[in-house]
Amino acid sequence: MTEANAETAGTESQPQGGTPTGGLVITASAAKRIAALAESEGNPDLMLRVTISGGGCSGFQYGFDLDTQIGDDDRVFEEGGVRVVVDTVSMDLLNGSQLDYKEDMIGAYFVVENPNASSTCGCGTSFSI
């Protein structure tokens, strides 16, 4: 994977389960929030797991969970000392995406800017391809 720039590009640290087919960019804001979550839980080994499942108002929905396990079919991306884990099935739909963390009038949340999505819902947590 090629780093777009040192501040916003996540690097793949441990390709698991096969040949890498793409990447996930982790913004500095997302990395900072993941680090804060791990610190608040008192566990520096926590990683953010990003998943895609069927459902939501547009067909697919994003899921975000804290995890300490790396599975055989996971890809691991690292930015700013934190790790993001994505299973290979979800990675097929996330290839080339950017993970960001936003704070605005409606709240604070992780958001995925996904070039593979043909449409998204108003809440930003589901999409279609």
N, C-alpha and C positions, 0 to 999 in steps of 0.2 A: 504494500500500500504506500502511496506517495503522500507525504505530509504537505498539506496546503500551506500552513504556516505554523510555527511553533506554539502560538497562542490558542489556536482553535482546532488543531487536527489531532484526533485520537490515533494512537499507533497500536497496531495489533501486537500484543506481547506474547501470546501463547496460542497460535492457531491449533485448534483441537479438531479431531474428527474429519480430516481430509484437507484437500487443497483449498486455500483461500480463494474466494470469488469476488470479493469487494470489501468495502470498508464502511465504517461508521465514524463520523466526525463528532467529537465531544467538545462542546464549547467550554471556555474557562468558567463561565457561570454555572454550567451543569456540574463540572468537576468540583467546584467550590461547594455546591449544595450537597453532593454525594459525600464529600469529606466531612461536612458538618453533621450529616445524618449518622455517619459511622461514629463520629466523636460523641454525639449525643447518646448513642446506644452503648458506648464504652467498648466498641469492638472495631479495631482498625482493619480487621480482615473482611469487613462487610463490603460487598460489591453491589452495584445496581444491576438487576436482571431486567432486561427489556424483552418482552414477548409480544407476539401478535397472535390473536385468536379470532375465530369466527364470531360475529355478533356486532353489536353496536348499531347505530342507525344507518351506517353506510356499508356494512358488510364485513369489515374487519375492525378490530379494536386493539389499541396498544395497552399493554400492562406493564407496570413498574413495581418491582418488589426488591427488598434487600435480601441478599443471599450470601452464604459463605461457601457454597459448593460449586465446583466446576465439573460439568458432565462431559462425557466422551464426545458428544456432538456439539459442544459449546465453542464459540469463538470469544476471545477475551481481548478487549480494547482498553488501552490505558492512556490517561491524560492527567497531568498534574498530580501523579502519585495515587490516583484512584482508578478502579477498574470497573468496566461495564461488561456484562456477560450477555451474549445473545446465542440462542440455539440456532443451528444451521437452517431449520425450516423457517424460522422468523427472519433470519438473515437474508434469505432469498427475497423477501419483500422489503427489507430495510436497506438493501445494498445502495450505497451512495447517499444515505440520509445523514442528517445532522441532529444530534440530541442537544437540546438547550434547556435552560431553566429560566422561567420568567416570573416576575413579580409585577402585578399591575392592579388596577381597580377591582377586578373580579377575583383576584386571589393570586396564589403562588403555585406554580405547577411545572412539571416537565413537559416539554413539547417536542415532537419529532417533525422536522421538515423533511418530507419524504418525496423525492422526485419521481418515485414509482406510482404515487397516488394520482388517480385521475380526478378525484373529488374528495373533499373532506366534509365533515359535519360542522355545525356551528360551535360545538363544544370543543372540537379539536382532538378528541380522543378516538375517533373512528374515521375510516377512509374506505374508498373503493379503488380497484385497479382496472 
